[in-house]
Amino acid sequence: MLHDEGSASRPGAPAPASTEGDPPVPSELDWDATELGPFEDWHPVLRTAFQLCLDSSLPMSLTWGEDMVHLYNDAYLPIVGSKHPESFGRPIQENWPEVWAEVGPLFDRVRDTGEGHSVKEIQLVLNRHGFLEEAYLSFDLSPIRDGEGPTLGTFNPCQDVTATVLQQRRQQTVHDLSSTSTEDGPDELAPELMQVLADNALDIPFAALYLAKDKRNFTLAATSGVQIGDPWFDEVVPKRQAHPWPLLQAAESPTALIVDNLESLRPALAAGPWPDPPRTAVVSTVQWSKDRSDGVLILGVSPRLPLDDDYLKYLATVTEQFAARLGAARTLAAEARRAATLEVAVRTNREIGAAIGILMSRHRITEDQAFALLTRTSQSENLKLRQVAERIVKSLS
Protein backbone atom coordinates (compact mmCIF):
# COMPACT_ATOMS: atom_id res chain seq x y z
CA MET A 1 0.00 0.00 0.00
CA LEU A 2 1.27 3.46 -0.95
CA HIS A 3 0.33 6.68 0.80
CA ASP A 4 1.70 10.10 1.62
CA GLU A 5 3.86 10.68 4.67
CA GLY A 6 1.95 10.39 7.92
CA SER A 7 2.17 8.97 11.39
CA ALA A 8 1.26 5.39 12.18
CA SER A 9 -1.22 5.13 15.00
CA ARG A 10 -0.88 2.66 17.85
CA PRO A 11 -3.43 1.76 20.53
CA GLY A 12 -3.03 3.79 23.68
CA ALA A 13 -3.30 2.64 27.28
CA PRO A 14 -6.71 3.19 28.92
CA ALA A 15 -6.72 4.97 32.25
CA PRO A 16 -7.55 2.91 35.34
CA ALA A 17 -10.91 3.29 36.97
CA SER A 18 -10.85 4.36 40.60
CA THR A 19 -13.06 5.61 43.40
CA GLU A 20 -12.01 7.83 46.25
CA GLY A 21 -10.63 5.83 49.14
CA ASP A 22 -9.92 2.78 47.02
CA PRO A 23 -6.74 1.89 45.11
CA PRO A 24 -6.78 3.16 41.47
CA VAL A 25 -7.44 -0.24 39.94
CA PRO A 26 -9.92 -1.53 37.39
CA SER A 27 -13.32 -1.48 39.05
CA GLU A 28 -14.10 -4.98 37.82
CA LEU A 29 -11.01 -6.51 39.42
CA ASP A 30 -11.91 -9.36 41.79
CA TRP A 31 -9.37 -9.02 44.58
CA ASP A 32 -10.74 -12.14 46.26
CA ALA A 33 -9.47 -14.16 43.28
CA THR A 34 -5.91 -12.92 43.71
CA GLU A 35 -3.28 -13.85 46.24
CA LEU A 36 -3.70 -10.43 47.83
CA GLY A 37 -7.32 -10.90 48.82
CA PRO A 38 -9.67 -8.05 49.79
CA PHE A 39 -8.00 -4.67 50.05
CA GLU A 40 -9.00 -4.25 53.68
CA ASP A 41 -7.16 -7.48 54.54
CA TRP A 42 -3.84 -6.51 52.96
CA HIS A 43 -0.62 -6.82 54.95
CA PRO A 44 0.26 -3.42 56.50
CA VAL A 45 3.61 -3.40 54.71
CA LEU A 46 1.87 -3.93 51.38
CA ARG A 47 -0.56 -1.11 52.14
CA THR A 48 2.35 1.23 52.91
CA ALA A 49 4.36 0.18 49.84
CA PHE A 50 1.34 0.55 47.56
CA GLN A 51 0.54 3.98 48.98
CA LEU A 52 4.13 5.09 48.29
CA CYS A 53 3.71 3.80 44.77
CA LEU A 54 0.45 5.72 44.27
CA ASP A 55 1.83 8.95 45.74
CA SER A 56 4.80 9.05 43.36
CA SER A 57 4.64 11.19 40.24
CA LEU A 58 7.23 8.88 38.65
CA PRO A 59 6.45 5.46 37.15
CA MET A 60 6.38 2.96 40.00
CA SER A 61 5.36 -0.65 40.35
CA LEU A 62 5.74 -3.36 42.95
CA THR A 63 5.41 -7.11 43.21
CA TRP A 64 4.09 -8.96 46.24
CA GLY A 65 4.19 -12.50 47.51
CA GLU A 66 5.22 -15.80 46.01
CA ASP A 67 3.07 -15.19 42.94
CA MET A 68 4.77 -11.77 42.45
CA VAL A 69 1.45 -9.99 41.99
CA HIS A 70 2.06 -6.83 39.97
CA LEU A 71 0.70 -3.43 41.09
CA TYR A 72 1.54 0.01 39.67
CA ASN A 73 0.57 3.68 39.61
CA ASP A 74 -0.89 5.90 36.90
CA ALA A 75 2.55 7.09 35.75
CA TYR A 76 3.42 3.48 34.92
CA LEU A 77 0.56 3.14 32.42
CA PRO A 78 2.59 4.24 29.34
CA ILE A 79 5.12 1.52 30.17
CA VAL A 80 2.57 -1.27 30.44
CA GLY A 81 0.58 0.09 27.48
CA SER A 82 -2.36 -1.91 26.17
CA LYS A 83 -1.69 -4.71 28.66
CA HIS A 84 -3.66 -2.62 31.16
CA PRO A 85 -6.16 -3.13 32.75
CA GLU A 86 -5.80 -6.92 32.50
CA SER A 87 -2.22 -6.71 33.77
CA PHE A 88 -3.11 -5.01 37.06
CA GLY A 89 -3.10 -7.46 39.96
CA ARG A 90 -1.72 -10.36 37.92
CA PRO A 91 1.64 -12.11 38.44
CA ILE A 92 4.28 -9.99 36.77
CA GLN A 93 5.69 -12.93 34.82
CA GLU A 94 2.31 -13.30 33.13
CA ASN A 95 2.32 -9.62 32.22
CA TRP A 96 5.77 -9.67 30.64
CA PRO A 97 6.24 -13.19 29.18
CA GLU A 98 8.14 -11.79 26.17
CA VAL A 99 11.00 -10.51 28.38
CA TRP A 100 10.75 -12.64 31.50
CA ALA A 101 13.74 -14.76 30.49
CA GLU A 102 15.81 -11.54 30.67
CA VAL A 103 14.34 -9.71 33.66
CA GLY A 104 12.98 -12.64 35.70
CA PRO A 105 16.40 -13.59 37.10
CA LEU A 106 16.82 -9.99 38.33
CA PHE A 107 13.62 -10.20 40.36
CA ASP A 108 14.60 -13.64 41.66
CA ARG A 109 17.97 -12.30 42.75
CA VAL A 110 16.41 -9.53 44.83
CA ARG A 111 13.90 -11.90 46.38
CA ASP A 112 16.51 -14.56 47.15
CA THR A 113 19.32 -12.32 48.40
CA GLY A 114 17.43 -9.33 49.78
CA GLU A 115 19.83 -7.06 47.88
CA GLY A 116 18.73 -4.29 45.53
CA HIS A 117 19.72 -4.08 41.91
CA SER A 118 19.86 -1.29 39.31
CA VAL A 119 19.58 -1.58 35.53
CA LYS A 120 20.30 1.23 33.07
CA GLU A 121 18.98 1.45 29.51
CA ILE A 122 18.38 -2.27 29.04
CA GLN A 123 17.08 -3.17 25.59
CA LEU A 124 13.83 -5.12 25.79
CA VAL A 125 11.39 -6.19 23.09
CA LEU A 126 7.96 -5.46 24.57
CA ASN A 127 4.52 -6.39 23.31
CA ARG A 128 2.61 -3.48 24.82
CA HIS A 129 0.97 -1.84 21.79
CA GLY A 130 -0.07 -4.83 19.72
CA PHE A 131 3.34 -5.43 18.14
CA LEU A 132 6.84 -6.39 19.27
CA GLU A 133 8.53 -3.08 20.07
CA GLU A 134 12.18 -2.24 20.64
CA ALA A 135 12.24 -0.43 23.99
CA TYR A 136 14.77 0.70 26.57
CA LEU A 137 14.08 0.82 30.31
CA SER A 138 16.05 1.94 33.34
CA PHE A 139 14.83 0.63 36.68
CA ASP A 140 15.72 -0.19 40.26
CA LEU A 141 14.66 -3.29 42.17
CA SER A 142 14.53 -2.98 45.96
CA PRO A 143 13.34 -5.56 48.48
CA ILE A 144 10.17 -4.96 50.49
CA ARG A 145 10.53 -6.35 54.01
CA ASP A 146 8.66 -6.39 57.28
CA GLY A 147 11.41 -5.18 59.58
CA GLU A 148 14.32 -7.61 59.51
CA GLY A 149 12.21 -10.41 58.13
CA PRO A 150 12.35 -12.09 54.72
CA THR A 151 11.72 -10.32 51.43
CA LEU A 152 7.97 -10.06 50.85
CA GLY A 153 8.09 -8.32 47.48
CA THR A 154 10.01 -5.90 45.30
CA PHE A 155 9.71 -2.17 44.77
CA ASN A 156 10.33 -1.15 41.17
CA PRO A 157 10.78 2.53 40.16
CA CYS A 158 11.04 2.46 36.38
CA GLN A 159 11.68 4.88 33.52
CA ASP A 160 11.02 4.32 29.84
CA VAL A 161 14.10 5.86 28.20
CA THR A 162 13.33 4.62 24.68
CA ALA A 163 12.88 8.12 23.27
CA THR A 164 16.21 9.27 24.70
CA VAL A 165 18.14 6.28 23.38
CA LEU A 166 16.59 6.61 19.93
CA GLN A 167 17.31 10.34 19.82
CA GLN A 168 20.96 9.87 20.79
CA ARG A 169 21.71 7.17 18.24
CA ARG A 170 19.85 9.04 15.48
CA GLN A 171 21.77 12.21 16.24
CA GLN A 172 24.98 10.19 15.96
CA THR A 173 23.93 8.87 12.56
CA VAL A 174 23.14 12.37 11.28
CA HIS A 175 26.48 13.61 12.62
CA ASP A 176 28.33 10.77 10.90
CA LEU A 177 26.56 11.47 7.61
CA SER A 178 27.49 15.15 7.81
CA SER A 179 31.13 14.19 8.52
CA THR A 180 31.67 12.12 5.37
CA SER A 181 34.28 13.44 2.97
CA THR A 182 33.07 14.98 -0.27
CA GLU A 183 36.54 15.18 -1.81
CA ASP A 184 36.55 11.77 -3.52
CA GLY A 185 33.51 12.48 -5.70
CA PRO A 186 29.87 11.38 -5.60
CA ASP A 187 30.46 7.85 -6.93
CA GLU A 188 32.79 7.10 -4.04
CA LEU A 189 30.68 9.00 -1.50
CA ALA A 190 27.41 7.12 -2.02
CA PRO A 191 28.74 3.80 -0.57
CA GLU A 192 30.27 5.71 2.35
CA LEU A 193 26.91 7.27 3.17
CA MET A 194 25.31 3.83 3.00
CA GLN A 195 27.91 2.45 5.38
CA VAL A 196 26.87 5.06 7.95
CA LEU A 197 23.29 3.80 7.69
CA ALA A 198 24.48 0.20 7.99
CA ASP A 199 26.06 1.12 11.32
CA ASN A 200 22.56 1.96 12.61
CA ALA A 201 20.50 -0.85 11.09
CA LEU A 202 18.15 -0.78 14.09
CA ASP A 203 16.62 2.41 12.69
CA ILE A 204 17.16 1.83 8.97
CA PRO A 205 17.36 -1.91 8.23
CA PHE A 206 17.91 -1.34 4.51
CA ALA A 207 18.38 1.53 2.09
CA ALA A 208 18.86 2.07 -1.63
CA LEU A 209 19.88 5.15 -3.59
CA TYR A 210 18.73 5.53 -7.18
CA LEU A 211 20.09 8.37 -9.32
CA ALA A 212 18.43 9.92 -12.37
CA LYS A 213 21.45 9.81 -14.68
CA ASP A 214 19.39 10.04 -17.85
CA LYS A 215 15.84 10.91 -18.90
CA ARG A 216 14.57 7.35 -19.15
CA ASN A 217 15.98 5.39 -16.23
CA PHE A 218 16.94 5.41 -12.58
CA THR A 219 20.29 3.76 -11.84
CA LEU A 220 21.08 2.05 -8.55
CA ALA A 221 24.07 3.85 -7.01
CA ALA A 222 24.47 2.19 -3.59
CA THR A 223 22.64 0.07 -1.02
CA SER A 224 22.70 -0.71 2.68
CA GLY A 225 21.47 -3.88 4.34
CA VAL A 226 21.00 -5.64 0.98
CA GLN A 227 23.34 -6.59 -1.82
CA ILE A 228 23.29 -5.07 -5.28
CA GLY A 229 21.57 -7.73 -7.33
CA ASP A 230 18.85 -8.34 -4.74
CA PRO A 231 15.55 -8.98 -6.61
CA TRP A 232 13.97 -6.06 -4.74
CA PHE A 233 16.46 -3.61 -6.24
CA ASP A 234 17.02 -3.72 -10.00
CA GLU A 235 20.20 -1.99 -11.10
CA VAL A 236 18.37 -0.04 -13.81
CA VAL A 237 14.69 0.87 -13.43
CA PRO A 238 12.67 2.55 -16.19
CA LYS A 239 11.18 5.74 -14.83
CA ARG A 240 7.66 4.66 -15.71
CA GLN A 241 7.99 1.41 -13.77
CA ALA A 242 6.26 1.70 -10.38
CA HIS A 243 6.69 -1.79 -8.96
CA PRO A 244 7.75 -2.36 -6.29
CA TRP A 245 9.14 1.15 -5.74
CA PRO A 246 7.34 4.31 -6.95
CA LEU A 247 10.56 6.02 -7.96
CA LEU A 248 9.15 8.53 -10.46
CA GLN A 249 6.21 9.40 -8.20
CA ALA A 250 8.58 9.97 -5.29
CA ALA A 251 10.92 12.07 -7.46
CA GLU A 252 8.01 14.33 -8.39
CA SER A 253 6.39 14.43 -4.93
CA PRO A 254 7.08 17.31 -2.50
CA THR A 255 6.59 14.92 0.44
CA ALA A 256 7.88 11.46 1.22
CA LEU A 257 5.85 8.43 0.17
CA ILE A 258 5.22 5.52 2.51
CA VAL A 259 5.12 2.04 1.01
CA ASP A 260 3.76 -0.49 3.50
CA ASN A 261 2.72 -4.15 3.38
CA LEU A 262 5.96 -4.91 1.55
CA GLU A 263 5.40 -8.62 2.12
CA SER A 264 2.42 -8.45 -0.27
CA LEU A 265 4.51 -7.07 -3.15
CA ARG A 266 7.32 -9.59 -3.37
CA PRO A 267 8.83 -12.35 -1.22
CA ALA A 268 9.94 -11.16 2.21
CA LEU A 269 12.79 -8.65 2.15
CA ALA A 270 15.52 -10.22 4.27
CA ALA A 271 17.20 -7.20 5.86
CA GLY A 272 17.93 -5.77 9.27
CA PRO A 273 18.92 -7.17 12.66
CA TRP A 274 15.50 -8.55 13.65
CA PRO A 275 14.14 -11.99 12.68
CA ASP A 276 10.97 -10.45 11.24
CA PRO A 277 11.48 -8.64 7.91
CA PRO A 278 10.75 -4.93 7.37
CA ARG A 279 7.19 -4.27 6.27
CA THR A 280 7.41 -0.55 5.47
CA ALA A 281 9.70 1.84 3.61
CA VAL A 282 9.81 5.60 3.12
CA VAL A 283 10.65 6.76 -0.41
CA SER A 284 11.81 10.36 -0.95
CA THR A 285 13.30 12.53 -3.64
CA VAL A 286 16.97 13.48 -3.36
CA GLN A 287 17.60 16.88 -4.88
CA TRP A 288 20.57 19.18 -5.04
CA SER A 289 19.86 20.72 -8.44
CA LYS A 290 17.66 23.81 -8.45
CA ASP A 291 15.01 22.72 -10.91
CA ARG A 292 14.85 18.92 -10.89
CA SER A 293 15.12 15.80 -8.78
CA ASP A 294 18.50 14.11 -8.90
CA GLY A 295 17.40 10.75 -7.55
CA VAL A 296 15.36 8.82 -5.01
CA LEU A 297 16.31 7.41 -1.61
CA ILE A 298 14.50 4.35 -0.22
CA LEU A 299 14.77 3.93 3.55
CA GLY A 300 13.53 0.82 5.30
CA VAL A 301 11.53 1.15 8.52
CA SER A 302 12.23 -1.05 11.53
CA PRO A 303 9.49 -3.65 12.16
CA ARG A 304 10.09 -3.12 15.89
CA LEU A 305 9.39 0.63 16.05
CA PRO A 306 6.24 2.72 15.44
CA LEU A 307 6.52 5.03 12.45
CA ASP A 308 5.71 8.15 14.47
CA ASP A 309 6.45 11.82 13.81
CA ASP A 310 9.94 11.64 15.35
CA TYR A 311 10.83 8.67 13.15
CA LEU A 312 9.56 10.40 9.99
CA LYS A 313 11.49 13.58 10.86
CA TYR A 314 14.64 11.53 11.34
CA LEU A 315 14.25 9.82 7.95
CA ALA A 316 13.65 13.23 6.35
CA THR A 317 16.87 14.53 7.93
CA VAL A 318 18.78 11.51 6.61
CA THR A 319 17.46 12.22 3.12
CA GLU A 320 18.48 15.88 3.44
CA GLN A 321 21.99 14.81 4.44
CA PHE A 322 22.26 12.56 1.39
CA ALA A 323 21.23 15.44 -0.86
CA ALA A 324 23.58 17.91 0.83
CA ARG A 325 26.64 15.63 0.82
CA LEU A 326 26.15 14.32 -2.72
CA GLY A 327 25.45 17.84 -3.98
CA ALA A 328 28.62 19.11 -2.33
CA ALA A 329 30.62 16.23 -3.80
CA ARG A 330 29.33 16.96 -7.30
CA THR A 331 30.12 20.66 -6.90
CA LEU A 332 33.67 19.87 -5.81
CA ALA A 333 34.09 17.41 -8.66
CA ALA A 334 32.87 20.00 -11.18
CA GLU A 335 35.21 22.60 -9.73
CA ALA A 336 38.11 20.15 -9.92
CA ARG A 337 37.33 19.44 -13.58
CA ARG A 338 37.18 23.16 -14.38
CA ALA A 339 40.44 23.76 -12.57
CA ALA A 340 42.11 20.91 -14.43
CA THR A 341 40.83 22.21 -17.78
CA LEU A 342 42.06 25.71 -16.98
CA GLU A 343 45.44 24.37 -15.91
CA VAL A 344 45.78 22.44 -19.16
CA ALA A 345 44.80 25.49 -21.19
CA VAL A 346 47.26 27.74 -19.41
CA ARG A 347 50.01 25.15 -19.58
CA THR A 348 49.35 24.49 -23.28
CA ASN A 349 49.36 28.16 -24.19
CA ARG A 350 52.55 28.72 -22.23
CA GLU A 351 54.32 25.82 -23.90
CA ILE A 352 53.14 26.81 -27.39
CA GLY A 353 54.36 30.35 -26.76
CA ALA A 354 57.73 29.03 -25.56
CA ALA A 355 58.03 26.78 -28.65
CA ILE A 356 57.27 29.67 -31.00
CA GLY A 357 59.98 31.76 -29.33
CA ILE A 358 62.49 28.91 -29.75
CA LEU A 359 61.64 28.51 -33.44
CA MET A 360 61.92 32.28 -34.02
CA SER A 361 65.36 32.35 -32.42
CA ARG A 362 66.55 29.13 -34.03
CA HIS A 363 65.43 29.90 -37.60
CA ARG A 364 65.46 33.71 -37.43
CA ILE A 365 61.82 33.90 -38.55
CA THR A 366 58.80 35.95 -37.55
CA GLU A 367 56.20 34.88 -34.97
CA ASP A 368 53.63 34.10 -37.70
CA GLN A 369 56.18 32.03 -39.60
CA ALA A 370 57.09 30.13 -36.42
CA PHE A 371 53.42 29.38 -35.71
CA ALA A 372 52.90 28.21 -39.29
CA LEU A 373 55.94 25.90 -38.98
CA LEU A 374 54.54 24.52 -35.70
CA THR A 375 51.18 23.92 -37.36
CA ARG A 376 52.69 22.12 -40.39
CA THR A 377 54.74 19.89 -38.14
CA SER A 378 51.64 19.04 -36.11
CA GLN A 379 49.68 18.11 -39.22
CA SER A 380 52.45 16.14 -40.90
CA GLU A 381 53.18 14.08 -37.81
CA ASN A 382 49.52 13.79 -36.78
CA LEU A 383 50.21 15.32 -33.37
CA LYS A 384 48.52 18.01 -31.35
CA LEU A 385 50.10 21.45 -31.22
CA ARG A 386 50.73 20.95 -27.52
CA GLN A 387 52.63 17.71 -28.14
CA VAL A 388 54.85 19.34 -30.79
CA ALA A 389 55.45 22.34 -28.53
CA GLU A 390 56.40 20.07 -25.57
CA ARG A 391 58.94 18.25 -27.77
CA ILE A 392 60.53 21.51 -28.92
CA VAL A 393 60.77 22.85 -25.35
CA LYS A 394 62.25 19.58 -24.11
CA SER A 395 64.88 19.69 -26.86
CA LEU A 396 66.54 22.58 -25.04
CA SER A 397 66.68 20.82 -21.70
Secondary structure, 3 states (H helix, E strand, C coil): CEEECCCCCCCCCCCCCCCCCCCCCCCCCCHHHCCCCCHHHCCHHHHHHHHHHHHCCCCEEEEECCCCEEEECHHHHHHHHHHCCCCCCCEHHHHCCCCHHHHHHHHHHHHHHCCCEEEEEEEEEEECCCCEEEEEEEEEEEEEECCCCCEEEEEEEEEECHHHHHHHHHHHHHHHHHCCCCCCCHHHHHHHHHHHHHCCCCCCCCEEEEECCCCCEEEEEEEECCCCCCCCCCCEEECCCCCCCCHHHHHHCCCCEEECCHHHCCCCCCCCCCCCCCCEEEEEEECCCCCCCCEEEEEEECCCCCCCHHHHHHHHHHHHHHHHHHHHHHHHHHHHHHHHHHHHHHHHHHHHHHHHHHHHHHHCCCHHHHHHHHHHHHHHCCCCHHHHHHHHHHCCC
